[in-house]
């Protein structure tokens, strides 16, 4: 199991990297030949980013107390 990212700068960098991956995948998709699998892959990346944002938020809220 990987270590939790608790440093806010590392959290932001992680999210930026994941969003950069999203942009790269999006740019690589040809709109004329895109299929459902391509769209599902993009949705999965966004879902993963959203989940990680929630985890970071909850972790940061917990550490404030």
C-alpha positions as CSV (number, residue, x, y, z in Angstrom):
1,X,0.0,0.0,0.0
2,X,1.4,3.5,-0.9
3,X,2.0,6.2,1.6
4,X,-0.8,8.8,2.0
5,X,-0.1,12.2,0.5
6,X,-0.6,14.7,3.3
7,X,1.5,17.7,2.1
8,X,-0.9,20.1,0.3
9,X,1.7,21.0,-2.4
10,X,2.2,17.3,-3.2
11,X,-1.6,16.9,-3.3
12,X,-2.0,19.7,-5.8
13,X,0.9,18.4,-7.9
14,X,-0.7,14.9,-7.9
15,X,-4.0,16.4,-9.1
16,X,-2.2,18.5,-11.8
17,X,-0.4,15.4,-13.0
18,X,-3.7,13.4,-13.2
19,X,-5.4,16.2,-15.1
20,X,-2.4,16.4,-17.5
21,X,-2.9,12.8,-18.2
22,X,-6.6,13.5,-18.9
23,X,-5.6,16.3,-21.4
24,X,-3.1,14.0,-23.1
25,X,-5.7,11.2,-23.5
26,X,-8.3,13.7,-24.7
27,X,-5.9,15.1,-27.3
28,X,-5.0,11.6,-28.5
29,X,-8.7,10.8,-29.2
30,X,-9.8,11.3,-32.8
31,X,-13.4,12.6,-32.7
32,X,-14.2,10.8,-35.9
33,X,-13.3,7.4,-34.5
34,X,-13.9,7.8,-30.8
35,X,-15.9,5.0,-29.3
36,X,-17.6,4.4,-26.0
37,X,-14.4,2.8,-24.5
38,X,-12.6,6.1,-25.1
39,X,-15.3,8.1,-23.4
40,X,-15.4,5.7,-20.5
41,X,-11.6,6.0,-20.1
42,X,-11.9,9.8,-19.8
43,X,-14.8,9.5,-17.3
44,X,-12.7,7.1,-15.2
45,X,-9.8,9.6,-15.1
46,X,-12.1,12.4,-13.9
47,X,-13.8,10.1,-11.4
48,X,-10.4,9.1,-10.0
49,X,-9.4,12.8,-9.7
50,X,-12.7,13.7,-8.0
51,X,-12.3,10.8,-5.5
52,X,-8.7,11.8,-4.8
53,X,-9.8,15.4,-4.2
54,X,-12.4,14.2,-1.7
55,X,-9.8,12.1,0.0
56,X,-7.4,15.1,0.2
57,X,-10.1,17.4,1.5
58,X,-11.2,14.9,4.2
59,X,-7.7,14.3,5.2
60,X,-6.9,18.0,5.5
61,X,-10.1,18.6,7.4
62,X,-9.2,15.8,9.8
63,X,-5.7,17.2,10.4
64,X,-7.0,20.7,11.2
65,X,-8.7,19.5,14.4
